[in-house]
């Protein structure tokens, strides 16, 4: 019964305001689900770099419209002997992905990459709206990139959460940072959400394009060459990262640090960037290198997955006052974007 309530609450209640948060209990209609707070352990360290492995595809299309986003079939994990037992024992967990809101360099049409630029006023509003959409979904841990626009998005989103827990960034850069940021109240700890920042979740590094105006760069190097740098999977810009290189570090970090938290039953939110999140979605949905380059994520719109029985089930976007194209890979989208690209050439 609890499982049914959990799914129904996440999938429909937000738009009808039937989901109520009462301390540590979620109520839906005449049924309730008690949420037991668990302790947490965060392992900070350097993620090993490993090559991204492409497994047998089980890919469904998600279509975004003005009113709703459809749910696709569950996506199976690739075989992994070291974590099979853990997957079998894991309970349900929610994974929320949020691409940061509009940044000041997005507004100026500049290549941003790993330059640390804050949000615009519109970006702040997008982050707050994202928070309203996820306000009923329990969050036990938050991961962000090392860049301020992603961290601002996570913090602003959590100001809207009904549980009113406080997100607290964990500082593990040295012994003094760890010692000076300790919390000595158990009650306060229970009302806090640990926030882990990781450079592995940063936007892909755009190399010598960072800080350049996109239109001026196209005029200088040619629209076709700039299009190749921006939209290909394995061709990096000068002294920068390709999407493939970004996927290598982002997926490795997700598998080493974030996935174990989900498998232990913790609900996790990731606030990051278009390319690092595309990389993670590529892993979750087993997309090919061709499919992932046609993947679009809207700024400031949360994407929800449920981990159940070792499978990630994509739920689309939690309901909000307006619905946008959260995450779409469709042939019509690919054709539409190709038309736009052709017009610029």
N, C-alpha and C positions, 0 to 999 in steps of 0.2 A: 504494500500500500504506500509506504514511504517513498519508494522509487517512483511510482506513478505520480504522486503528489509533487515530487521534486521536478520531474520533467514537465508536468503540466504548468507548474508555477513559473519555471524559467521560460517556457515557450509561449504562454498566453496571458498570464496574470498581469504583467506589467501594463499592457495596453488597457486593461479593464479595471486596474487598481484593486484587485482582489487579494493580492499578496500582502500580508502584514508582517512586519518584523516586531516581535515581542521578545526582547532580550535575546536569548539563545534559541528561540523557537520560531519557526516559520509556520504560519497558519494559512490554509487555503481551503475555503469552504468549511466543511465539518471535519476535515482531517488536518493533522499537523505533523511536522517533521522537526525533531529536536536536533540541533546542531551542536556537537560537542567540540569545544575548543581544545586543540592539541598544542603541545609545545613545539618549538621549531628549532632546527639546527641548520645553519647556513655554512656551507663549505666554500670559502673563497680561495681561489688559486688560479693558476694559469691553465686554460683549457688546452688539451692536446689538439694538435692540428691533424686532422685526418681527412682523407678524401671523401667526398660526398658520393654515396653509393645509390644508384638508381635501381629500385626494385620493381617487380612486376606491377604494372599500373592497374589500379582500380579507381577510375576517375569518373566523377559525375559532374554534370554542369549545374552551376547555380545561376539563376536568372534573377536580376534585380529589376524591379519596376517601381512605379511611383507609390505603390501601396504595400508591397510585401516582398520578402525574399524567401525563396523556396528552400526546403531542406533536402539534402541529398542522402544517398545511402552511406552507411558507415564505411570508413576506410580502415583496412586491416594493417597491422604492424608488419614490418619485415621480420623474418626469423632472427632471434638474438638469444642464443643459449644462456648468456650470462644474466639476462633479466626476465626470462620466461616465467620463472616461479613467482617473481615479484608481481608481474602483470596479472597472474592468476589470482593473487591474493588482494590486489588493489581494489579499493572501493571507488564509487563515483567521484569525479572531480570536474570542476569547471575550469576552462582555460579561456581567458579574455585577451584578445589582441587589439591594441589601439595604435593606429598610426598617429603621430603627433599632429597637433593643429598647425595652421599656417604660420610660417616663420617670417621674420622681417626680410630675409633674402628671397623667400618664395614670392613675397609681395613685389620685390624689386626685379624678379626674373633673373636671379643670379644662381650660378651653380654653387651649391652649399657644401654637400659632401660631409666631411668631418670637421668643418669650421663650426665653432660653438656659438650659434645664433639663437636668440630668444624668440618667443611667439609675438605675433601681432595682436592687436585687440580682437580681431576676428578669430585668431588662433586660440586666444583665451576663452572666447565664447564657445568655440567648438569643443574645447576640453571640458568645459562645464556641462555642455549638452551631452557629451559622452558619459559623464558621471551620472546624469539623470537616467540614462538608458540602463546603466548597470547597478543602480542604487539598491536593488533588491537581491542581487547575487552576492553571496558570501565571498569575501576575499581574504585569504590567509597570508599570502605573500605577494610582493610586487617586484618585478624585475624591470629595470629601465636601462637604456644605453647610458654612456657617460656624458651625453650631451644635454644641455639645459632644456632644449625644446621638448625632449621626451620626458625629462623629469618634471617640468612644469605641467605637462599634460597629465601625468599620473597624479600629481599632488592636487591639481585643480579638480580633476575628476572625483577624487575621494572626498572632497568637501561636500559633495552631494549625496554621499552614501548614507543610508538610513541607520546603519549601526554606529556611525559617528566615531569609528576607531581612527586613531591618529597614525598616518604613515610616517615612519622614522627611518631615515637613511642610515644604513650600517656602515661605519667607517673602520676598515680593516687594513688601512695602508701601513700602519705601524703599531707598535705596542702601546704607545702613548695615546693614539687615536682610539684604540679599543678600550683602554682604561678610562679615559676621560669621558667617553660617551656611554658609560654603563648606567643602567636604570636599576634603582635599589628598591622599587616597590613592585611586588608581585601583581597587585591590582592594576597598576599602571601598565605593566607588561601585557596583561590580558586585554587591555584596551588599545594596544598598539599593533601596527602591521609592519613587519620588517620590509625594508626596501633595499634591494641589492642592485648596485649599478655595475655595469660591465661594458667595457669597450668593445667586446666581441659582438654586441648588439648594435653598435654604431651603424650609421648610414655608410654605404660604400664610399670609399675615398676616391674623389674625382680627380686627383692628381693636379696637373697644371691647369685644369679648367676651373678649379675652385676660385670663386670670387669674380669670375668673368660673366658678363651678360650673355645670356643664351642666344639672343638674336645676333649680337655682334660676333659671337663665336661661330655661328653658322655662316655669317657673311665672310668671315676670315678663312675658315677651313673648308667651307662647303657644307651645304645642308645634308648631303648624303653621308659624309664622313662623321658629322656630329650625330646624325641619326644612328649610325653604326655604333658609336661609342655609348649612346644612351640606351639603345634597345636590343643590342645583341647580348648573347649569354656569356660568351667567352672572349670577347675582344675588349680590353681595357682602354680607357683614355690615356693619354701620355702620362707615364709615371703614376697611374692610378690603379684602381681595382676593377675587374670585371664583375658581373653578377655572380659568376661561378666562384670567384675568389671570395666574395662576400658570403656566399652560401656555405663555403667550406668552414669559415670561422663561426658563423651564426648557428649553423646546424650542429656543429660539434659542441658548442656551448649549451645549446638547448638539450641535447642528448645527455651531456655530462652533469648538468646542474639543475635544469628546470624539469625535465621529464621525471627524474626520481622524486621530486616533490609532488608532482601530479599522481604518480603511482602510489605514493604513500597516503593519498586521499586529500591532499591540500588543494584548495582552489587558488589559482595563480592568475595574476594579471601581468601582461607584458606591454609596456609602452615603449615603442621603438620607431622605426623608420620604414619608408616604403620598400627599400631593397632588402633590409634585414628581415622584415616580416614576410616579404614574398618568399625569401629563402626558407623560412620556417614552414610556411604554408606548402611550399613545394615538397618538403619532407612529410608533412602530415597527410597531404592528399596525393602523394606519389605522382606529382606532375612531371612531365618531361621537360627538357630544356626549351623546347619550342612552345609548350603550353605556358610555362612560367613567364616568358617575355610578353605574353598577351594578358597577363594578370594585372588587374587594376585594383588599388585600394584607395578609398576615399579618406581624406584627412579628418581626424576627429570622430570617426564612426567606429564603434566597437564591434568586433567580430567574436562570436561565441562558439566554442567547441565544448562537448561533454566527453570526458574519458570514461568509458564503461566497458568492463570486461576486456581490457587490452585494446579497445578500438576507440578512435576519435570520431565522434559524430558531429558534423558541422551543423550548427543551429541558425546560422545567418546572423542578423543583428537584433539585439533586444529592441523591443518596440519603443518608439519615440514619437514626438509630435509630428515630425516629418521623417519620411524614409528616403534614404539615398542609395545609390548603387554602392553597397558596402564592399563587395568583393565579387567581381564578375569575370568569368572566362567564358565567352560565348563566341561563336563564329561571327555573329552579327557585330559584336563589339570589335573584334579583330578587323573586320572589313571596314567598319566606320573609322577606326583609327588609321587604317591604311589610307583611306580617302583624305583624311586630314594631313597625313604625312606627304601625300602626293601633291596636295595643294601648296605646301611649303617649298617644294622642290622647284 
